[in-house]
Each structure stands twice: as structure tokens, then as C-alpha cells.
């Protein structure tokens, strides 16, 4: 889970752990890179605006290095929701989101592992 908002990371971590998922968190893109270097995750939940950084920067790096890791972008940006801006993500979760939507995306992207 890559998000600069501690409350969003907590919400996601608690709910995903209740479903049996192991969650590693990062508040910056640098932290996310370190976490990924420690072992590729099964899925990345990536905020598009991480502090003053852009999540699509990390997304581009991931696609170049680890193209098989599924990435769900979590965003409050309406341009992604409407499809006016194309990104190379496997799913988009719009903020504010329902926990059921989060869990559905995670289940879908991790099925078959």
C-alpha cells in the first residue's frame, strides 16, 4: 500500500489483514522502492499523488522492471475516473471508496496465486 495519508494506509491494512492478506506500507515513493526491493509483492495499491510525488512515476518504473506485478491505482482524481487520462494500471479505485470495492479489486487481481 503506497499512500502518504496514514489513515488510508491504516484503513486498507486493517481490512486487508482481516481478509488474510499480508500488507506492507509505504508513505513515499522512496519507501515503496525499498519495500519492493525486499521482495516483489503480489499486488501494489498505489496512490497517484504521494506527497509532492506522482505515483505514475513509480508505476512506469514498475512496468519496466516488474511488469507482472498487478497495480491498482487509488486516486481522488476525476480525470482517471472518466478515462481522459490513460495509465498502465490493472485497476483504478476512486477515493472515497467502499471497503467492498477495495476487497473486490484485491481479490480479482490476486486470484490464481
DSSP file (Angstrom, degrees, kcal/mol; ACC not computed):
  #  RESIDUE AA STRUCTURE BP1 BP2  ACC     N-H-->O    O-->H-N    N-H-->O    O-->H-N    TCO  KAPPA ALPHA  PHI   PSI    X-CA   Y-CA   Z-CA
    1    1 A X              0   0    0      0, 0.0    25,-2.2     0, 0.0     2,-0.6   0.000 360.0 360.0 360.0 116.1    0.0    0.0    0.0
    2    2 A X  B     +ab  26  46A   0     43,-3.2    45,-2.6    23,-0.2     2,-0.3  -0.925 360.0 127.3-113.2 107.7    1.6    3.2   -1.2
    3    3 A X        -     0   0    0     23,-2.1    47,-0.1    -2,-0.6    23,-0.1  -0.953  52.7-142.7-159.5 138.8   -0.1    6.3    0.1
    4    4 A X  S    S+     0   0    0     45,-0.4     2,-0.8    -2,-0.3    23,-0.1   0.561  82.2  89.2 -81.7  -7.2    1.0    9.4    2.0
    5    5 A X    >>  -     0   0    0      1,-0.2     4,-2.1     2,-0.0     3,-0.6  -0.816  64.4-158.7 -94.0 111.3   -2.2    9.5    4.1
    6    6 A X  H 3> S+     0   0    0     -2,-0.8     4,-2.6     1,-0.2     5,-0.2   0.845  91.2  56.5 -56.7 -35.5   -1.7    7.4    7.3
    7    7 A X  H 3> S+     0   0    0      2,-0.2     4,-2.4     1,-0.2    -1,-0.2   0.874 107.3  47.7 -67.4 -35.9   -5.5    7.0    7.7
    8    8 A X  H <> S+     0   0    0     -3,-0.6     4,-2.5     2,-0.2     5,-0.2   0.919 112.5  49.1 -69.1 -43.7   -5.9    5.5    4.2
    9    9 A X  H  X S+     0   0    0     -4,-2.1     4,-3.0     2,-0.2    -2,-0.2   0.922 113.1  47.7 -60.9 -43.0   -3.0    3.1    4.8
   10   10 A X  H  X S+     0   0    0     -4,-2.6     4,-2.8     2,-0.2     5,-0.3   0.937 111.1  50.5 -63.2 -47.6   -4.5    2.1    8.1
   11   11 A X  H  X S+     0   0    0     -4,-2.4     4,-1.9     1,-0.2     5,-0.2   0.929 116.0  41.8 -56.0 -48.2   -7.9    1.6    6.7
   12   12 A X  H  X S+     0   0    0     -4,-2.5     4,-2.7     2,-0.2     5,-0.3   0.936 115.0  49.8 -66.8 -46.9   -6.6   -0.6    3.9
   13   13 A X  H  X S+     0   0    0     -4,-3.0     4,-2.9    -5,-0.2     5,-0.2   0.943 111.9  46.9 -59.4 -50.2   -4.2   -2.6    6.1
   14   14 A X  H  X S+     0   0    0     -4,-2.8     4,-2.0     1,-0.2    -1,-0.2   0.932 116.3  43.8 -59.4 -48.2   -6.7   -3.4    8.7
   15   15 A X  H  X S+     0   0    0     -4,-1.9     4,-0.7    -5,-0.3    -1,-0.2   0.874 115.9  46.9 -69.0 -37.0   -9.4   -4.5    6.3
   16   16 A X  H ><>S+     0   0    0     -4,-2.7     5,-2.4    -5,-0.2     3,-0.6   0.896 111.1  51.5 -71.0 -39.3   -7.0   -6.5    4.1
   17   17 A X  H ><5S+     0   0    0     -4,-2.9     3,-1.7    -5,-0.3    -2,-0.2   0.867 103.6  58.6 -65.1 -34.6   -5.4   -8.2    7.1
   18   18 A X  H 3<5S+     0   0    0     -4,-2.0    -1,-0.2     1,-0.3    -2,-0.2   0.786 105.6  51.0 -62.1 -25.8   -8.8   -9.2    8.3
   19   19 A X  T <<5S-     0   0    0     -4,-0.7    -1,-0.3    -3,-0.6    -2,-0.2   0.378 128.6 -99.8 -91.7   2.9   -9.2  -11.0    5.0
   20   20 A X  T < 5S+     0   0    0     -3,-1.7     2,-0.3     1,-0.3    -3,-0.2   0.524  77.0 136.6  95.2   6.3   -5.9  -12.8    5.5
   21   21 A X      < -     0   0    0     -5,-2.4     2,-0.5    -6,-0.1    -1,-0.3  -0.627  52.2-130.4 -86.7 145.5   -3.6  -10.6    3.3
   22   22 A X        -     0   0    0     -2,-0.3     2,-0.5     2,-0.0    -1,-0.0  -0.830  28.3-159.3 -90.1 131.4   -0.2   -9.5    4.4
   23   23 A X        -     0   0    0     -2,-0.5     2,-0.4   -10,-0.1   -10,-0.0  -0.952  14.2-170.4-121.3 128.9    0.2   -5.8    3.9
   24   24 A X        -     0   0    0     -2,-0.5     2,-0.3     2,-0.0    17,-0.0  -0.946  18.8-149.6-111.9 139.4    3.4   -3.7    3.6
   25   25 A X        -     0   0    0     -2,-0.4     2,-0.3   -23,-0.1   -23,-0.2  -0.782  16.7-176.8-114.5 152.2    3.1    0.0    3.7
   26   26 A X  B     -a    2   0A   0    -25,-2.2   -23,-2.1    -2,-0.3     3,-0.0  -0.980  13.2-169.2-144.8 134.8    5.0    2.9    2.2
   27   27 A X  S    S+     0   0    0     -2,-0.3     2,-0.3   -25,-0.2   -25,-0.1   0.543  78.6  32.6 -98.0 -10.5    4.3    6.7    2.7
   28   28 A X  S  > S-     0   0    0      1,-0.1     4,-2.0   -25,-0.1     5,-0.1  -0.906  83.5-112.2-137.9 165.3    6.7    7.8    0.0
   29   29 A X  H  > S+     0   0    0     -2,-0.3     4,-2.3    21,-0.2     5,-0.2   0.862 118.5  56.1 -67.5 -33.9    7.9    6.5   -3.4
   30   30 A X  H  > S+     0   0    0      2,-0.2     4,-1.9     1,-0.2    -1,-0.2   0.923 108.2  47.5 -62.7 -43.8   11.3    6.0   -1.9
   31   31 A X  H  > S+     0   0    0      1,-0.2     4,-2.5     2,-0.2    -1,-0.2   0.900 110.0  53.7 -62.8 -39.9    9.9    3.8    0.8
   32   32 A X  H  X S+     0   0    0     -4,-2.0     4,-2.6     1,-0.2    -2,-0.2   0.912 106.4  51.5 -61.5 -42.9    7.9    1.9   -1.8
   33   33 A X  H  X S+     0   0    0     -4,-2.3     4,-2.3     1,-0.2    -1,-0.2   0.909 110.7  49.1 -60.8 -41.6   11.0    1.2   -3.8
   34   34 A X  H  X S+     0   0    0     -4,-1.9     4,-1.3     2,-0.2    -2,-0.2   0.919 110.9  49.5 -63.5 -44.5   12.7   -0.2   -0.7
   35   35 A X  H  < S+     0   0    0     -4,-2.5     3,-0.4     1,-0.2     4,-0.3   0.922 112.1  47.9 -61.0 -44.7    9.8   -2.4    0.2
   36   36 A X  H >< S+     0   0    0     -4,-2.6     3,-1.6     1,-0.2    -1,-0.2   0.878 107.0  56.3 -65.7 -38.4    9.7   -3.8   -3.4
   37   37 A X  H 3< S+     0   0    0     -4,-2.3    -1,-0.2     1,-0.3    -2,-0.2   0.806  98.3  63.6 -62.3 -28.5   13.4   -4.4   -3.3
   38   38 A X  T 3< S-     0   0    0     -4,-1.3    -1,-0.3    -3,-0.4    -2,-0.2   0.563 133.5 -40.8 -72.0  -8.2   12.8   -6.5   -0.2
   39   39 A X  S <  S-     0   0    0     -3,-1.6    -1,-0.3    -4,-0.3    -2,-0.1  -0.256  70.9 -92.1 145.9 126.8   10.7   -8.9   -2.3
   40   40 A X        -     0   0    0     -3,-0.2    -4,-0.1    -2,-0.1    -3,-0.1  -0.313  43.6-131.4 -61.7 133.2    8.2   -8.3   -5.0
   41   41 A X        -     0   0    0      1,-0.1     3,-0.1    29,-0.0    29,-0.1  -0.317  12.5-122.5 -78.4 166.6    4.6   -8.0   -3.7
   42   42 A X  S    S+     0   0    0      1,-0.3    28,-0.7    27,-0.1     2,-0.3   0.724  94.8   2.9 -77.4 -22.9    1.7   -9.9   -5.1
   43   43 A X  E     - c   0  70A   0     26,-0.1     2,-0.5     2,-0.0    -1,-0.3  -0.977  64.5-144.4-160.9 147.4   -0.1   -6.6   -5.7
   44   44 A X  E     - c   0  71A   0     26,-2.1    28,-3.0    -2,-0.3     2,-0.6  -0.986   2.6-159.6-122.0 126.3    0.5   -2.9   -5.3
   45   45 A X  E     - c   0  72A   0     -2,-0.5   -43,-3.2    26,-0.2     2,-0.5  -0.931  25.3-171.7 -97.7 117.3   -2.1   -0.4   -4.3
   46   46 A X  E     -bc   2  73A   0     26,-2.7    28,-2.6    -2,-0.6     2,-0.2  -0.947  20.5-143.6-125.9 117.6   -0.7    2.9   -5.4
   47   47 A X  E     - c   0  74A   0    -45,-2.6    28,-0.2    -2,-0.5     3,-0.2  -0.535  15.3-139.6 -71.2 141.8   -1.9    6.4   -4.8
   48   48 A X  S    S+     0   0    0     26,-1.5     7,-2.4     1,-0.2     2,-0.5   0.712  94.2  45.2 -77.3 -19.9   -1.5    8.7   -7.7
   49   49 A X  E     +E   54   0B   0      5,-0.2     2,-0.9     6,-0.1   -45,-0.4  -0.881  66.1 175.4-128.0 100.2   -0.4   11.6   -5.6
   50   50 A X  E >   -E   53   0B   0      3,-1.6     3,-2.3    -2,-0.5     2,-0.3  -0.842  67.0 -62.4-107.3  95.4    2.1   10.6   -2.9
   51   51 A X  T 3  S-     0   0    0     -2,-0.9   -23,-0.1     1,-0.3   -47,-0.0  -0.501 116.6 -21.1  63.0-126.5    3.0   13.9   -1.2
   52   52 A X  T 3  S+     0   0    0     -2,-0.3    -1,-0.3    -3,-0.1     2,-0.2   0.333 124.9  91.1 -93.9   6.1    4.7   16.0   -3.9
   53   53 A X  E <  S-E   50   0B   0     -3,-2.3    -3,-1.6     2,-0.0     2,-0.5  -0.627  75.3-123.2-102.0 160.5    5.4   13.0   -6.0
   54   54 A X  E >>  -E   49   0B   0     -2,-0.2     3,-1.5    -5,-0.2     4,-0.7  -0.894   7.6-147.7-105.7 127.8    3.4   11.4   -8.7
   55   55 A X  H 3> S+     0   0    0     -7,-2.4     4,-2.2    -2,-0.5     3,-0.3   0.787  95.1  68.7 -62.8 -28.5    2.5    7.7   -8.4
   56   56 A X  H 3> S+     0   0    0     -8,-0.5     4,-2.1     1,-0.2    -1,-0.3   0.720  90.1  64.7 -67.8 -16.7    2.6    7.2  -12.1
   57   57 A X  H <> S+     0   0    0     -3,-1.5     4,-1.8     2,-0.2    -1,-0.2   0.950 107.4  40.5 -63.2 -49.4    6.4    7.7  -11.9
   58   58 A X  H  X S+     0   0    0     -4,-0.7     4,-2.8    -3,-0.3    -2,-0.2   0.885 111.5  57.9 -66.0 -38.3    6.6    4.6   -9.8
   59   59 A X  H  X S+     0   0    0     -4,-2.2     4,-2.4     1,-0.2    -1,-0.2   0.915 106.1  48.8 -58.6 -44.1    4.1    2.8  -12.0
   60   60 A X  H  X S+     0   0    0     -4,-2.1     4,-1.6     2,-0.2    -1,-0.2   0.905 111.6  49.3 -62.3 -42.0    6.3    3.4  -15.0
   61   61 A X  H  X S+     0   0    0     -4,-1.8     4,-2.2     1,-0.2     5,-0.3   0.914 111.3  50.1 -62.4 -42.9    9.4    2.1  -13.2
   62   62 A X  H  X S+     0   0    0     -4,-2.8     4,-3.2     1,-0.2    -2,-0.2   0.915 108.0  51.8 -63.1 -43.5    7.4   -1.0  -12.1
   63   63 A X  H  < S+     0   0    0     -4,-2.4     4,-0.3     1,-0.2    -1,-0.2   0.843 112.5  46.9 -64.0 -31.9    6.2   -1.7  -15.6
   64   64 A X  H  < S+     0   0    0     -4,-1.6    -1,-0.2    -5,-0.2    -2,-0.2   0.871 128.1  23.8 -75.1 -37.6    9.7   -1.6  -16.9
   65   65 A X  H  < S+     0   0    0     -4,-2.2     2,-0.2     1,-0.2    -2,-0.2   0.856 137.9  19.4 -97.4 -41.9   11.2   -3.8  -14.1
   66   66 A X    ><  +     0   0    0     -4,-3.2     3,-1.7    -5,-0.3    -1,-0.2  -0.565  65.0 164.8-131.3  65.8    8.4   -5.9  -12.8
   67   67 A X  T 3  S+     0   0    0     -4,-0.3    -1,-0.1     1,-0.3    -4,-0.1   0.688  71.5  61.3 -64.4 -17.3    5.7   -5.9  -15.5
   68   68 A X  T 3  S+     0   0    0     -6,-0.1     2,-0.5     2,-0.1    -1,-0.3   0.597  76.5 101.1 -87.4  -9.3    3.8   -8.9  -13.9
   69   69 A X  S <  S-     0   0    0     -3,-1.7   -26,-0.1    -7,-0.2     2,-0.1  -0.644  76.6-127.8 -75.2 121.0    3.1   -7.3  -10.6
   70   70 A X  E     -c   43   0A   0    -28,-0.7   -26,-2.1    -2,-0.5     2,-0.4  -0.449  24.1-159.6 -68.4 141.7   -0.6   -6.1  -10.7
   71   71 A X  E     -c   44   0A   0    -28,-0.2    19,-2.6    -2,-0.1    20,-1.2  -0.987  10.4-166.8-127.6 125.1   -1.1   -2.5   -9.8
   72   72 A X  E     -cd  45  91A   0    -28,-3.0   -26,-2.7    -2,-0.4     2,-0.4  -0.957  18.9-142.6-107.9 121.0   -4.3   -0.9   -8.6
   73   73 A X  E     -cd  46  92A   0     18,-2.7    20,-3.5    -2,-0.6     2,-0.5  -0.694   9.0-158.6 -85.1 131.3   -4.2    2.9   -8.6
   74   74 A X  E     +cd  47  93A   0    -28,-2.6   -26,-1.5    -2,-0.4     2,-0.3  -0.953  28.6 157.0-109.8 122.9   -6.0    4.6   -5.8
   75   75 A X  E     - d   0  94A   0     18,-2.2    20,-3.5    -2,-0.5   -28,-0.0  -0.994  50.5-156.6-151.4 151.4   -6.9    8.2   -6.6
   76   76 A X        +     0   0    0     -2,-0.3     2,-0.3    18,-0.2    -1,-0.1   0.346  66.0 116.8-100.8   1.2   -9.2   11.1   -5.9
   77   77 A X     >  -     0   0    0      1,-0.1     4,-0.9     2,-0.0     3,-0.4  -0.549  54.1-157.0 -75.1 129.0   -8.5   12.5   -9.4
   78   78 A X  H  > S+     0   0    0     -2,-0.3     4,-2.0     1,-0.2     6,-0.2   0.728  86.1  70.2 -78.3 -21.4  -11.6   12.6  -11.6
   79   79 A X  H  4>S+     0   0    0      1,-0.2     6,-1.4     2,-0.2     5,-1.3   0.827 100.3  47.6 -68.5 -27.9   -9.6   12.6  -14.8
   80   80 A X  H >45S+     0   0    0     -3,-0.4     3,-0.7     4,-0.2    -1,-0.2   0.882 109.4  54.0 -74.3 -38.3   -8.7    9.0  -14.3
   81   81 A X  H 3<5S+     0   0    0     -4,-0.9    -2,-0.2     1,-0.2    -1,-0.2   0.873 110.3  45.8 -62.6 -37.6  -12.2    8.0  -13.4
   82   82 A X  T 3<5S-     0   0    0     -4,-2.0    -1,-0.2     1,-0.0    -2,-0.2   0.559 111.2-119.8 -85.6  -7.0  -13.6    9.5  -16.6
   83   83 A X  T < 5S+     0   0    0     -3,-0.7    -3,-0.2    -4,-0.4    -4,-0.1   0.592  77.3 124.6  82.3  10.1  -10.9    7.9  -18.7
   84   84 A X  S   <S+     0   0    0     -5,-1.3     2,-0.5    -6,-0.2    -4,-0.2   0.748  72.5  48.4 -76.2 -21.0   -9.5   11.1  -20.1
   85   85 A X  S    S-     0   0    0     -6,-1.4     2,-0.4     2,-0.0    -2,-0.2  -0.974  83.0-146.0-120.3 120.9   -6.0   10.2  -18.8
   86   86 A X        +     0   0    0     -2,-0.5     2,-0.3    -3,-0.1    -6,-0.0  -0.684  20.0 176.9 -90.2 134.1   -4.7    6.8  -19.6
   87   87 A X        -     0   0    0     -2,-0.4     2,-1.1     2,-0.1   -14,-0.0  -0.926  38.0-118.1-130.8 158.7   -2.5    4.9  -17.2
   88   88 A X        +     0   0    0     -2,-0.3     2,-0.3   -32,-0.1   -17,-0.1  -0.401  66.7 131.3 -94.2  56.6   -1.0    1.5  -17.3
   89   89 A X        -     0   0    0     -2,-1.1   -17,-0.2     1,-0.1     3,-0.1  -0.747  59.9-137.1-107.3 156.8   -2.8    0.2  -14.2
   90   90 A X  S    S+     0   0    0    -19,-2.6     2,-0.3    -2,-0.3   -18,-0.2   0.703  87.8   0.9 -83.3 -21.2   -4.7   -3.1  -13.8
   91   91 A X  E     -d   72   0A   0    -20,-1.2   -18,-2.7     2,-0.0     2,-0.4  -0.980  61.9-139.8-160.0 157.5   -7.5   -1.4  -11.9
   92   92 A X  E     -d   73   0A   0     -2,-0.3     2,-0.6   -20,-0.2   -18,-0.2  -0.995  10.7-167.3-126.2 128.7   -8.5    2.1  -10.6
   93   93 A X  E     -d   74   0A   0    -20,-3.5   -18,-2.2    -2,-0.4     2,-0.3  -0.962  17.8-144.2-116.3 113.4  -10.1    2.6   -7.2
   94   94 A X  E     -d   75   0A   0     -2,-0.6     2,-0.3   -20,-0.2   -18,-0.2  -0.593  27.0 -95.8 -83.8 134.1  -11.6    6.0   -6.8
   95   95 A X  S    S+     0   0    0    -20,-3.5     2,-0.1    -2,-0.3     3,-0.0  -0.710 108.5  45.1 -85.0 141.9  -11.4    7.8   -3.5
   96   96 A X  S    S+     0   0    0     -2,-0.3     2,-0.3     1,-0.1    -2,-0.1   0.614  90.0 174.2 -73.9 146.8  -13.5    7.9   -1.5
   97   97 A X        -     0   0    0     -2,-0.1     2,-0.3    -4,-0.1    -2,-0.1  -0.811  31.9-117.3-120.9 160.0  -14.0    4.1   -1.9
   98   98 A X     >  -     0   0    0     -2,-0.3     4,-2.0     1,-0.1     3,-0.5  -0.710  24.9-124.9 -90.8 146.8  -16.0    1.4   -0.2
   99   99 A X  H  > S+     0   0    0     -2,-0.3     4,-2.9     1,-0.2     5,-0.2   0.878 112.1  58.4 -58.6 -38.7  -14.2   -1.4    1.6
  100  100 A X  H  > S+     0   0    0      1,-0.2     4,-2.2     2,-0.2    -1,-0.2   0.872 105.4  49.8 -60.0 -36.5  -16.1   -3.9   -0.6
  101  101 A X  H  > S+     0   0    0     -3,-0.5     4,-2.2     2,-0.2    -1,-0.2   0.915 111.1  49.0 -68.1 -42.8  -14.7   -2.3   -3.7
  102  102 A X  H  X S+     0   0    0     -4,-2.0     4,-2.4     1,-0.2    -2,-0.2   0.956 113.8  45.5 -58.4 -51.8  -11.2   -2.4   -2.3
  103  103 A X  H  X S+     0   0    0     -4,-2.9     4,-2.8     1,-0.2     5,-0.2   0.872 110.5  54.3 -63.2 -37.7  -11.6   -6.1   -1.4
  104  104 A X  H  X S+     0   0    0     -4,-2.2     4,-2.4    -5,-0.2    -1,-0.2   0.916 110.3  45.7 -62.7 -43.4  -13.1   -6.9   -4.7
  105  105 A X  H  X S+     0   0    0     -4,-2.2     4,-2.6     2,-0.2     5,-0.2   0.928 113.7  48.8 -65.2 -44.9  -10.2   -5.4   -6.7
  106  106 A X  H  X S+     0   0    0     -4,-2.4     4,-1.6     2,-0.2    -2,-0.2   0.935 113.0  47.4 -61.8 -46.5   -7.6   -7.1   -4.4
  107  107 A X  H  X S+     0   0    0     -4,-2.8     4,-0.8     1,-0.2    -1,-0.2   0.930 113.3  48.9 -59.2 -45.3   -9.4  -10.5   -4.8
  108  108 A X  H  < S+     0   0    0     -4,-2.4     3,-0.5     1,-0.2    -2,-0.2   0.909 114.4  43.7 -61.9 -44.2   -9.7  -10.1   -8.5
  109  109 A X  H  < S+     0   0    0     -4,-2.6    -1,-0.2     1,-0.2    -2,-0.2   0.675 118.5  43.4 -80.1 -17.0   -6.0   -9.1   -9.1
  110  110 A X  H >< S+     0   0    0     -4,-1.6     3,-1.3    -5,-0.2    -1,-0.2   0.387  83.0 124.7-106.6   1.9   -4.6  -11.8   -6.7
  111  111 A X  T 3< S+     0   0    0     -4,-0.8    -3,-0.0    -3,-0.5    -4,-0.0  -0.341  70.8  27.0 -62.8 140.3   -6.8  -14.6   -7.9
  112  112 A X  T 3         0   0    0      1,-0.0    -1,-0.2    -2,-0.0    -4,-0.0   0.563 360.0 360.0  86.4   8.4   -4.9  -17.7   -9.1
  113  113 A X    <         0   0    0     -3,-1.3    -2,-0.1   -71,-0.0    -1,-0.0   0.459 360.0 360.0 -92.9 360.0   -1.8  -17.1   -6.9
